[in-house]
Amino acid sequence: MERASQGIIYGINGPVVKVRGKQAFQMLEMVLVGHDRLIGEVIRVLEDETIVQVYENTTGLKPGEPVVSTGKPLTVKLGPGIMGNIFDGIERPLTRIADNTGIFIKRGSIMDNLDREKLWEVKILVRPGDHVKQGDIIAEVKETESVNHKIMVPPNVEGEVIETADDGLYNIDQVIVKVKEGRDIYNLTLVQEWPVREPRPYCHRLPLNIPLITGQRVIDILFPMAKGGAAAIPGGFGTGKTLTQHQLAKWANADIIVYVGCGERGNEITEVLEDFPKLIDPRSGRPLMERTVLIGNTSNMPVAAREASIYTGITIAEYYRDMGYDVAIMADSTSRWAEALREISGRLEEMPAEEGFPAYLPSRLSEFYERAGRVENFNGTTGSVSIIGAVSPQGGDFSEPVTQNTKRFIRCFWALDKALAYTRHYPAINWINSYSEYSDQLEGWYRENASPEFMDRKTEISRILQEEGKLLDIVKLIGSDILPEEQKLVLEIAKVIRQGFLQQNAYHEQDTYVPIQKQYLMMDSILRAHAGASRLVALGIPVSVIRKSGVFEELIKMKYNISNDDPDAFEKLNSKTESILNEIESDYRASGRVNEV
């Protein structure tokens, strides 16, 4: 229930509005600004004035117009109807707004976040006399063919069930369960509200020892991410951030995908909105949108809503986590979100820090990334929120403040390289500048589910790539001809690793997703060939002879030639590789040109 008008506008500076009135507003309270009732949020409370950031265009707003308190913080509605929907930064449904107002959102377009008229088939799971507490599942709704929506007791509610509805069709406002605690009676519906800036509660955190398998070899092998972890994808224009996030959204072993398009160009957001509904979920063969929610906030939309969109997305992700789902949230991009903070901070006349960003940029980034985690919920289920944030540093400069501060709060850094992207090496993740701090925690899982030798093979692959990086600096100065044969072999094997293993074709049916078992077998085949070739080099056989045999080309083509469900084919490949190398050795021994060691 709205209270009476509590303030009068006396100053307007873009999305920042100064308000004076007799009664004080509360910090982070949601208010309705002006005659058009624009949605705003209190961000500063002083003795004689209140500062409000408005989430809509303030054009035409005038001093003297009223500001009305809603008595509650900025919240989102959580219930059936979220999956498959497209919202703006404050959870307004863009599709229904477009149907009502046209292609542009009119100011003051206050519309129900979720469809209040749609009827859902509800299955009640509790009975009168049951004792329930926060997080307990009281009903189920088939939200989409891919998502079974679990209706939970809201936080801070506990008591005895005194009345339940029958199984049947209900809208989100109808009471399905009544709970009594002392003299209080709670009427529970299909929907609950939650403040976006407050993390949702859970029972306790769990260790991050299960990987988020993406099917992308450079990630799963070299820089793995744990379920419930936080990762950043920094890269300049054209390095493939959006395509990489598309791949992660499509193939990562997460149950729910939340995609936040935060401040990106309108044509990029349009591309996402057009492409995602066309993507097919490889798990079910159904549209990927059935387990995806999109939050679109383009660079020409109100800057304050861009700042809120990140929190809206993470709150929705936590809600599905509480049901026991593994959720992956893609934020594209946190740089635009940080620019929104900078603009609002400038209008508030705050003292700027590095490159004009506010001094509290690190704390805001930590508030977002630290809401990731794998947890045990109050209902006994296990869920996770994995955050993958894209960063768009100007000119690809990773030393700028957003990238540097992001690195403080994430443990997985996938640095995109413009040079790799321009040579059509995708994903363009630079294996020298990237890192993952989850590898040690995931070692047990990989040894048990892939191979006991998995980590040893991974370490050897990384060592070869690191050695290649050092050798290339020498090659640039003096050329490769002067290198000893052992180092020439390192360069050849590194080329095989780069082209046949790290490079991956998102549009190739066989190569777009690779199961972890095949990834290990590919890695194993390359290292076996390396060991065999090293033996020949030690006998004095030139690398050029080994190269002419075609053994390296066979290894590069295995990603296309060997099916994902045919692991036995690697035995044939290994036998063929060994046969070729043995033949080279026999020929050289017959000619008497080998160096016996």
Secondary structure, 3 states (H helix, E strand, C coil): CCCCEEEEEEEEECCEEEEECCCCCCCCEEEEECCCCEEEEEEEECCCCEEEEECCCCCCCCCCCEEEEEEEECEEEECCCCCCCEECCCCCEHHHHHHHHCCCCCCCCCCCCCCCCCCEEEEECCCCCCEECCCCEEEEEECCCCCEEEEECCCCCCEEEEEECCCEEECCCCCCEEEEECCEEEEECCCEEEECCCCCCCCEECCCCCECCCCCHHHHHHCCCECCCEEEEECCCCCCHHHHHHHHHHHCCCCEEEEEEECCCHHHHHHHHHHHHHCECCCCCCEHHHHEEEEEECCCCCHHHHHHHHHHHHHHHHHHHHCCCEEEEEEECHHHHHHHHHHHHHHCCCCECHHHCECCHHHHHHHHHCCCEEEECCCCCEEEEEEEEEECCHHHCCCCHHHHHHCCCCCEECCECHHHHHCCCCCCECCCCCEECCHHHHHHHHHHHCCCCHHHHHHHHHHHHHHHHHHHHHHHHHCCCCCCHHHHHHHHHHHHHHHHHHCCCCCCCCCCCCCHHHHHHHHHHHHHHHHHHHHHHHCCCCHHHHHHCCHHHHHHHHHHHCCCCCCCHHHHHHHHHHHHHHHHHHHHHHHCCCCCC
